[in-house]
């Protein structure tokens, strides 16, 4: 892995843990240095993508042209010879699909609120000349305010002849595909999207699909007939709307224009669905422009010119993230990252150079598969690309030394157990042209250190900049003994500063501290003792980890503590080990293969002549409430509804 691939992204973002994986991509949580905002960075390997690379280009081009309150915002794109980085809006609520299965089905009023947002997004997409062509609950994310964000434009189309121009490519997911696509006829993209919206509405209201069967051909036959069951709990108005959308003849289907003010969508609302974008790229926010102008010490006109180029570079990302902060009622301010906080420093993030990092090598005793693996194959490309525990720990520790003040920044983080972000890029290798449900992803990735500052730290901040302990990361579950308690940040070091505040501090900082020689000698000795004591302790831990004769402690000291989330099932049991044993017994009985890591079970199921077609995780966790044990579930690969059925069967068979 060439470190040059990460050079540009690490100038502007602090990378954290992986929150989503797929066949050829990985999604990492990150924090933007200047705004402090959380983002999701989708990292893709161009070589591994192969024939799917053009589809990624289509997605990027579409997302650059679409800006809407119910579409996941693209902030920044970085492309190297081997990698593509997409910096995207972070949606902590995860997929709408997981939310549906957590509640079995949604009540009509809640469904109406969600569906109005879907109609708003799709009306906007169609108004811009695009057809999405892969609309389903897995491609809708829930943000921090419980609003929906549409993702995955890898299969979208923008006909040169306009949206009424006929398309021929059969794509999307079989269960949501319109009859005209299955028949191989030329079709209009917006009409096919309406059918998919009807299937999605049915899934929200019923908790299952209108057209379902054990094999794809059975699904196709039911779609062609257009016959589905109307459950008794559906209201007459809901059933009528579904009938208007799920018309086999596309010319008889209701249009998006008529959906905006449809009686069912108007119940409880005084206004029709507002589809126009609240965040157009043409009208720039004056407050955000002013802050960028002050920070970069450039004129307002020059900043406006840079933003309006919309290169989706650092300037675009900073503006869009500032706009997002303002929309949530937060202050429009930029801060100097810890690596730039110096005595009167005016260094720009673009001026930083990354540190040289030693190449990745095997760590004795840490590259072997656990005994539970047996002769089982590695689950997918993503599992093979995970960083080794020792490397993750070492590099995160180094990164922490460069960013000690970020401890305080990250104290308030809430990471849901499952946060897939943007995922499905169709693969031609699937054999089945219509069944496109493959996650884009990263084959192999190396964890990296953040850049080091070119300017020295101020004297009175030096002590705060040198941590006494390595960075506490996710690796603590693998190396619990090497993760001491975090030290609070020094009160003399600001957590984050606006441009004006930094300039004021630079002017106010004295050139020399007025200390007598005795005080200077004493403070320097203490500082040196603290620095070298920290380095020696860190070195001892590194040697301990890298020495083959040293045995590591048991990695399963206890389950993770998580907040209640809709992809976590609570249990009546108080002992997490009993829950874990029960789960493993049921998985063996159901002939589901698994690998145990701590309290996490990575499971897989075979179909289709022995091919792995479903991969998911079950993790025993401790919830915030004292004594409550839960089971976190997350689908990693495979059909969402097959996953739903299997996991429900597993959990119902456990003694929970």
C-alpha positions in Angstrom: 0.0 0.0 0.0 1.6 3.3 -1.1 1.4 6.0 1.6 1.1 8.6 -1.1 -2.5 7.6 -1.7 -3.4 8.9 1.8 -1.3 12.0 1.7 -4.0 14.4 0.6 -6.8 13.0 2.6 -4.8 13.1 5.9 -4.0 16.8 5.4 -7.6 17.6 6.0 -9.2 14.8 7.9 -8.5 12.7 11.0 -9.4 9.1 10.3 -11.1 6.9 12.9 -12.6 3.5 12.9 -14.2 1.6 10.0 -18.0 1.8 10.1 -18.8 0.0 6.9 -17.1 -2.6 4.7 -17.9 -4.3 1.4 -16.2 -6.3 -1.3 -13.9 -3.6 -2.7 -14.5 -0.6 -0.4 -14.3 0.5 3.2 -16.1 3.4 4.9 -14.3 5.2 7.8 -15.6 7.7 10.3 -13.5 10.8 10.2 -13.4 14.3 11.5 -12.7 17.4 9.3 -9.8 19.4 10.9 -11.0 22.9 10.2 -14.7 22.6 11.1 -14.5 19.7 13.6 -17.5 18.0 11.8 -17.8 14.3 11.5 -17.8 12.8 8.0 -17.9 9.4 6.4 -15.0 8.6 4.0 -15.7 5.9 1.4 -12.3 4.5 0.3 -12.3 2.5 -3.0 -9.5 0.5 -4.6 -9.5 1.3 -8.4 -7.8 -2.0 -9.4 -10.2 -4.1 -7.3 -13.2 -2.3 -8.8 -12.2 -3.3 -12.3 -15.3 -3.1 -14.6 -17.3 -1.3 -11.9 -15.0 1.8 -11.9 -17.1 3.6 -14.5 -20.1 3.2 -12.2 -18.3 4.9 -9.4 -17.5 7.8 -11.8 -21.2 8.0 -12.6 -22.1 8.2 -8.9 -19.6 10.9 -8.3 -20.7 13.0 -11.3 -24.4 12.7 -10.2 -23.7 13.6 -6.6 -21.7 16.7 -7.7 -24.8 17.9 -9.5 -27.4 17.1 -6.9 -27.8 19.1 -3.7 -30.9 18.5 -1.7 -31.9 18.2 2.0 -32.9 14.5 1.5 -29.9 13.4 -0.6 -26.6 12.5 1.1 -24.2 15.4 0.5 -20.9 14.8 -1.2 -18.2 17.1 0.3 -14.8 16.2 -1.2 -13.4 13.8 -3.8 -9.7 12.8 -3.8 -8.4 10.5 -6.5 -4.9 8.9 -6.7 -3.5 6.4 -9.1 -4.8 3.6 -6.9 -7.6 5.0 -4.7 -10.7 7.0 -4.8 -11.8 8.8 -1.6 -15.4 10.1 -1.4 -16.0 12.3 1.7 -19.7 12.1 2.4 -22.3 13.3 4.9 -22.2 11.1 8.1 -25.6 9.6 8.9 -25.4 8.0 12.3 -28.9 6.4 12.1 -27.9 3.7 9.6 -30.1 2.2 6.9 -33.9 2.6 6.7 -34.0 -1.2 6.1 -32.6 -1.9 9.6 -35.1 0.6 11.1 -38.0 -1.3 9.4 -37.0 -4.7 10.7 -36.4 -3.4 14.2 -40.1 -2.3 14.3 -41.5 -5.2 12.2 -43.5 -2.6 10.3 -44.0 1.1 10.6 -47.3 2.8 11.6 -49.0 4.7 8.9 -48.3 8.1 10.3 -44.6 7.5 10.6 -44.5 5.9 7.1 -46.2 9.0 5.7 -43.5 11.2 7.2 -40.7 9.1 5.7 -42.4 8.7 2.4 -43.0 12.5 2.0 -39.2 12.8 2.2 -38.6 10.1 -0.3 -41.1 11.7 -2.7 -39.3 15.1 -2.2 -35.9 13.6 -3.0 -37.2 11.7 -6.1 -39.1 14.7 -7.4 -35.9 16.7 -7.2 -33.8 14.0 -8.8 -36.3 13.8 -11.7 -36.4 17.6 -12.0 -32.6 17.5 -12.6 -33.0 15.0 -15.4 -31.9 11.9 -13.5 -33.5 8.5 -12.9 -32.2 6.7 -9.7 -33.0 3.1 -10.8 -32.0 1.5 -7.5 -34.4 2.8 -5.0 -34.8 0.5 -1.9 -34.6 0.8 1.9 -30.9 -0.1 2.0 -30.2 3.0 -0.1 -31.8 5.4 2.3 -29.9 6.5 5.4 -31.2 8.1 8.6 -29.3 11.2 9.8 -28.9 12.6 13.3 -32.3 14.4 13.1 -34.1 11.2 12.0 -34.5 12.5 8.4 -33.8 10.3 5.3 -30.9 10.8 2.9 -30.9 9.1 -0.5 -27.6 7.4 -1.5 -26.0 5.2 -4.1 -26.3 6.9 -7.5 -24.1 4.3 -9.2 -26.9 3.0 -11.3 -28.5 6.4 -12.1 -29.1 7.6 -15.6 -29.3 11.0 -17.2 -30.6 10.5 -20.7 -29.2 13.0 -23.2 -32.6 13.4 -24.8 -34.3 14.2 -21.5 -36.0 12.1 -18.8 -38.7 11.0 -21.3 -36.0 9.4 -23.4 -36.2 5.6 -23.3 -33.6 3.5 -21.6 -32.6 -0.1 -22.2 -30.2 -1.2 -19.4 -31.8 -3.7 -17.0 -30.4 -2.9 -13.6 -31.3 -2.6 -10.0 -32.5 -5.1 -7.4 -35.0 -7.8 -8.7 -37.6 -7.3 -5.9 -37.9 -3.6 -6.7 -37.6 -3.9 -10.6 -40.5 -2.7 -12.7 -42.2 -5.1 -15.0 -41.0 -3.4 -18.2 -37.4 -3.9 -17.1 -37.9 -7.6 -16.5 -39.5 -7.9 -19.9 -36.5 -6.4 -21.5 -38.5 -3.5 -23.0 -37.3 0.1 -23.5 -38.5 2.0 -20.5 -38.7 5.5 -19.1 -36.5 5.9 -15.9 -38.9 8.1 -13.9 -41.8 5.5 -14.5 -39.5 2.7 -13.3 -38.6 4.7 -10.2 -42.3 5.1 -9.3 -42.8 1.3 -9.3 -39.8 1.0 -7.0 -41.2 3.7 -4.7 -44.4 1.6 -4.5 -42.5 -1.5 -3.5 -40.7 0.6 -0.9 -43.9 2.0 0.5 -45.4 -1.5 0.8 -42.2 -2.6 2.7 -42.6 0.3 5.1 -46.3 -0.4 5.8 -46.1 -4.2 5.9 -42.6 -5.1 6.9 -42.2 -7.5 3.9 -42.1 -7.3 0.1 -45.1 -7.4 -2.1 -43.4 -9.7 -4.7 -41.3 -12.4 -3.0 -40.3 -15.9 -3.8 -37.5 -18.4 -3.1 -35.9 -17.9 -6.5 -35.5 -14.9 -8.8 -37.7 -16.3 -11.6 -40.6 -16.7 -9.2 -40.2 -13.1 -8.1 -40.2 -12.1 -11.8 -43.4 -14.0 -12.5 -45.2 -12.3 -9.6 -44.0 -8.8 -10.7 -45.2 -9.4 -14.3 -48.7 -10.3 -13.0 -48.7 -7.4 -10.5 -50.6 -9.3 -7.9 -49.8 -8.9 -4.3 -51.5 -9.4 -0.9 -53.2 -6.5 0.8 -52.8 -7.1 4.6 -55.9 -6.4 6.7 -54.1 -3.7 8.7 -53.7 -1.4 5.6 -56.1 1.5 5.5 -58.2 1.9 2.3 -56.3 5.1 1.4 -53.0 3.3 1.8 -54.2 0.4 -0.4 -55.4 2.8 -3.0 -52.1 4.6 -3.2 -50.2 1.3 -3.6 -52.5 0.3 -6.4 -51.9 3.6 -8.2 -48.1 3.1 -8.0 -47.9 -0.7 -8.6 -49.5 -0.6 -12.0 -48.0 -3.1 -14.5 -48.7 -0.7 -17.4 -46.3 2.2 -16.8 -48.6 4.7 -18.5 -51.3 4.0 -15.9 -48.9 4.7 -12.9 -49.3 7.8 -10.9 -46.6 10.4 -11.6 -44.3 12.2 -9.1 -46.1 15.4 -9.8 -49.4 14.0 -8.6 -47.8 12.3 -5.6 -46.7 15.7 -4.3 -50.3 16.7 -3.3 -51.8 13.2 -3.1 -54.6 12.9 -0.4 -52.8 10.2 1.4 -49.6 12.2 1.6 -51.5 15.3 2.7 -53.2 13.7 5.8 -52.0 15.6 8.8 -50.1 18.1 6.7 -51.3 21.5 5.5 -48.8 21.8 2.6 -48.0 19.7 -0.4 -44.6 18.0 -0.4 -41.8 20.6 -0.9 -39.4 19.1 -3.4 -37.2 22.1 -4.2 -33.7 22.1 -2.7 -33.1 24.2 0.4 -29.4 24.2 -0.3 -28.8 25.2 -3.9 -25.2 25.6 -5.0 -25.9 28.8 -6.8 -26.7 30.9 -3.7 -23.8 30.9 -1.3 -24.1 31.6 2.4 -22.6 35.0 3.3 -21.6 33.9 6.9 -19.7 30.9 5.6 -17.9 32.9 2.9 -16.9 35.6 5.4 -15.4 33.0 7.8 -13.4 31.4 5.0 -12.3 34.8 3.9 -11.0 35.7 7.4 -9.4 32.3 8.0 -7.5 32.3 4.7 -6.8 36.0 4.8 -8.2 36.5 1.3 -10.8 38.8 -0.1 -14.4 37.8 -0.2 -14.4 38.0 -4.0 -11.5 35.6 -4.3 -13.1 33.1 -1.9 -16.4 33.3 -3.8 -14.6 32.6 -7.1 -12.9 29.5 -5.5 -16.1 28.1 -4.1 -18.1 28.6 -7.3 -15.7 26.4 -9.2 -17.1 23.5 -7.2 -14.1 21.3 -7.6 -15.1 19.3 -4.6 -11.8 19.9 -3.0 -10.8 21.2 0.4 -12.5 24.7 -0.2 -15.7 23.0 -1.3 -15.7 20.7 1.7 -15.0 23.4 4.2 -17.8 25.6 2.8 -20.4 22.8 2.7 -19.5 21.6 6.2 -19.8 25.2 7.6 -23.2 25.4 5.9 -24.2 22.2 7.5 -23.1 23.5 10.9 -25.1 26.7 10.4 -28.2 24.7 9.4 -28.0 22.8 12.7 -27.8 26.0 14.7 -24.1 25.7 15.4 -21.6 28.6 15.2 -20.0 29.3 11.8 -16.4 29.1 12.8 -13.2 27.5 11.7 -10.6 26.3 14.1 -6.9 25.8 13.8 -6.2 22.0 14.1 -3.9 20.9 16.9 -1.0 20.3 14.4 -1.2 23.9 13.3 -1.5 25.6 16.7 1.8 27.4 17.0 3.4 30.6 18.2 1.8 33.0 15.8 1.5 30.3 13.2 -0.4 31.0 10.0 0.4 27.7 8.4 -2.3 26.4 6.0 -3.4 22.8 6.2 -2.3 22.4 2.6 1.2 23.2 3.6 1.6 20.2 5.8 3.7 17.2 4.7 2.9 13.7 6.0 5.4 12.0 8.2 7.3 9.0 6.8 5.9 5.8 8.2 7.6 2.4 8.3 6.2 -0.1 5.8 3.6 -2.6 6.8 5.0 -6.0 7.7 3.8 -9.1 9.4 3.7 -9.1 13.2 4.7 -12.5 14.7 1.8 -14.2 16.4 -0.8 -11.7 15.1 -1.5 -12.8 11.6 -2.8 -16.3 12.2 -6.5 -17.1 11.9 -8.3 -18.0 15.2 -8.9 -21.7 15.8 -12.6 -21.3 15.2 -11.9 -20.5 11.6 -10.9 -24.1 10.9 -10.8 -24.8 7.1 -13.4 -22.1 6.4 -12.4 -19.5 3.7 -12.0 -15.9 4.5 -15.5 -14.3 4.4 -14.8 -11.6 1.8 -12.2 -9.2 0.6 -13.0 -6.8 3.4 -12.1 -9.2 6.1 -8.8 -9.9 4.5 -8.0 -6.2 4.3 -8.4 -5.3 8.0 -5.4 -3.8 9.7 -3.5 -6.1 12.0 -4.2 -5.2 15.7 -0.6 -4.3 16.5 -0.3 -2.0 13.5 -3.6 -0.3 14.2 -2.6 0.2 17.9 0.9 1.6 17.0 -0.2 4.0 14.3 -3.2 5.2 16.3 -0.9 5.8 19.2 1.4 7.9 17.0 -1.5 9.8 15.7 -2.7 10.5 19.2 0.7 12.0 20.0 0.2 14.4 17.2 -3.4 15.3 18.2 -3.7 15.2 22.0 -6.3 17.9 22.2 -8.7 15.8 20.1 -9.5 13.6 23.1 -11.8 16.3 24.4 -13.2 16.8 20.9 -14.2 13.2 20.6 -15.6 12.6 24.1 -19.1 13.3 23.0 -19.0 10.9 20.0 -21.9 8.5 19.8 -21.2 5.7 17.4 -24.2 3.5 16.7 -23.3 -0.1 16.3 -24.3 -0.1 12.7 -23.7 2.8 10.4 -23.5 1.8 6.8 -23.0 4.8 4.7 -22.8 4.4 1.0 -22.5 1.1 -0.3 -23.8 -0.8 -3.3 -21.9 -0.6 -6.6 -23.1 -3.1 -9.1 -20.8 -5.8 -10.2 -20.8 -7.5 -13.6 -19.1 -10.5 -12.0 -22.3 -11.6 -10.4 -23.5 -13.3 -13.5 -27.1 -12.2 -12.9 -27.4 -8.9 -14.7 -30.4 -7.8 -12.8 -29.4 -8.8 -9.3 -27.1 -5.9 -8.6 -26.4 -5.7 -4.8 -22.7 -5.7 -4.4 -20.9 -3.4 -2.0 -18.1 -1.3 -3.4 -15.0 -1.5 -1.3 -11.4 -1.6 -0.4 -9.2 -4.6 -1.0 -6.4 -3.7 1.4 -5.7 -0.6 3.4 -2.9 0.6 5.6 -3.5 2.7 8.7 -1.6 5.9 8.6 -0.3 8.6 10.9 -1.5 12.2 10.6 0.9 14.9 9.3 3.3 16.5 11.7 3.4 20.3 12.1 6.1 22.4 10.4 5.9 25.0 13.1 7.0 24.4 16.7 4.5 24.3 19.6 4.4 27.3 21.9 6.4 26.9 25.1 3.4 27.0 27.4 1.6 24.4 25.2 4.4 21.9 24.9 3.5 19.9 28.0 -0.1 19.6 26.9 1.0 18.5 23.4 2.9 15.4 24.7 0.5 12.7 25.9 1.5 10.5 28.7 -0.3 7.5 27.3 -0.9 6.0 23.9 -4.1 6.7 22.0 -7.1 4.7 23.3 -8.6 3.1 20.2 -10.7 0.2 19.2 -7.5 -1.9 19.6 -8.0 -1.8 23.4 -10.3 -4.8 23.0 -7.3 -6.7 21.6 -4.7 -5.2 23.9 -6.5 -4.2 27.0 -3.3 -4.1 29.1 -1.8 -1.5 26.8 -4.6 1.1 27.1 -4.3 3.2 30.2 -6.8 5.9 31.3 -6.9 9.0 29.1 -5.3 12.1 30.5 -7.5 15.3 30.4 -6.4 18.0 28.0 -4.5 20.9 29.4 -6.7 24.0 30.2 -4.0 26.2 28.6 -4.7 24.7 25.2 -7.8 25.8 23.3 -10.0 23.0 22.0 -10.7 24.8 18.8 -10.4 28.4 17.7 -11.9 30.6 15.2 -9.7 32.5 12.8 -10.1 35.7 14.7 -9.3 34.1 18.0 -6.1 32.5 16.7 -4.8 35.8 15.4 -5.6 37.5 18.7 -3.8 34.7 20.6 -0.8 35.0 18.4 -0.5 38.7 19.1 -1.1 38.3 22.8 1.5 35.5 23.3 4.7 36.9 24.9 8.0 36.2 23.1 9.8 35.1 26.3 8.4 33.9 29.6 9.6 36.0 32.5 10.9 33.2 34.7 14.0 33.2 36.9 16.8 30.7 36.2 15.8 28.4 39.0 12.2 28.1 37.8 13.3 27.5 34.3 15.7 24.8 35.2 13.1 23.0 37.4 10.3 23.2 34.9 12.6 21.9 32.1 13.7 19.0 34.1 10.1 18.0 35.0 9.1 18.4 31.4 12.0 16.3 30.1 11.3 13.6 32.7 7.6 13.5 31.7 8.4 13.3 28.0 11.1 10.6 28.2 9.1 8.7 30.8 6.1 8.6 28.4 8.4 7.5 25.5 9.9 4.7 27.6 6.6 3.4 28.7 5.3 3.5 25.1 8.4 1.7 23.9 8.0 -1.0 26.5 4.5 -1.7 25.3 5.6 -1.8 21.7 8.4 -4.3 22.5 5.9 -6.4 24.5 3.5 -6.6 21.6 6.1 -7.4 19.0 8.0 -10.0 21.0 6.8 -13.5 19.9 7.5 -15.0 23.3 5.2 -12.6 25.1 1.7 -14.0 25.4 -1.2 -11.6 25.0 -3.9 -11.5 27.5 -7.3 -12.9 26.6 -9.0 -10.5 24.2 -12.5 -11.1 25.5 -12.5 -9.2 28.8 -16.0 -8.0 28.5 -18.6 -6.9 25.9 -18.7 -3.4 24.5 -20.9 -0.8 26.2 -23.3 0.6 23.6 -26.3 2.9 23.7 -29.7 1.5 22.8 -30.2 1.5 19.0 -32.8 0.0 16.7 -30.4 -2.7 15.5 -29.8 -3.9 19.0 -32.1 -6.6 20.5 -32.4 -6.6 24.3 -32.4 -9.8 26.3 -33.7 -10.9 29.7 -30.4 -12.5 30.6 -27.8 -10.8 32.8 -24.8 -12.8 31.9 -23.3 -11.9 28.4 -21.3 -15.2 28.3 -24.6 -17.1 28.6 -26.1 -15.1 25.7 -22.9 -15.7 23.6 -23.0 -19.5 24.3 -26.7 -19.6 23.4 -26.1 -17.8 20.2 -23.2 -20.1 19.1 -25.4 -23.2 19.9 -28.2 -21.8 17.7 -25.9 -20.9 14.9 -24.4 -24.4 14.8 -27.9 -25.9 14.8 -29.0 -23.6 11.9 -25.8 -24.6 10.0 -24.5 -21.0 10.0 -20.7 -20.8 10.0 -19.2 -18.2 12.3 -15.9 -16.8 13.5 -15.7 -15.6 17.1 -13.7 -12.5 18.0 -14.3 -11.2 21.5 -18.1 -11.0 21.8 -18.6 -10.6 18.1 -19.8 -13.5 15.8 -19.0 -12.9 12.1 -21.5 -15.3 10.4 -21.9 -16.5 6.9 -24.4 -18.7 5.0 -24.0 -20.6 1.8 -26.5 -20.8 -1.1 -26.2 -20.9 -4.9 -24.0 -24.0 -5.3 -21.9 -23.4 -2.2 -21.2 -19.7 -2.8 -21.2 -17.4 0.2 -24.3 -15.3 -0.3 -25.0 -13.8 3.1 -22.5 -12.4 5.7 -23.6 -10.6 8.9 -22.4 -9.9 12.4 -24.0 -10.6 15.8 -22.4 -8.9 18.8 -23.2 -9.4 22.4 -23.1 -6.0 24.1 -23.8 -4.2 27.3 -26.4 -1.5 27.1 -26.3 1.8 29.0 -28.9 0.6 31.5 -27.2 -1.4 34.2 -27.4 -5.1 33.8 -29.1 -5.1 30.4 -27.4 -7.3 27.8 -28.2 -6.8 24.1 -27.4 -8.4 20.7 -26.3 -6.0 17.9 -27.0 -7.2 14.4 -25.5 -5.9 11.1 -25.8 -7.2 7.6 -22.5 -7.0 5.7 -23.3 -8.8 2.4 -26.3 -10.4 0.8 -30.0 -9.9 0.2 -31.5 -7.7 3.0 -34.8 -9.7 3.3 -33.1 -13.1 3.4 -30.9 -11.6 6.2 -34.0 -10.4 8.0 -35.7 -13.8 7.9 -32.6 -15.7 9.0 -31.7 -13.3 11.9 -35.2 -13.3 13.2 -35.2 -17.1 13.1 -31.9 -17.2 15.0 -33.0 -14.7 17.7 -36.4 -16.4 18.2 -34.6 -19.7 18.7 -32.4 -18.3 21.5 -33.4 -18.4 25.2 -33.4 -14.6 25.5 
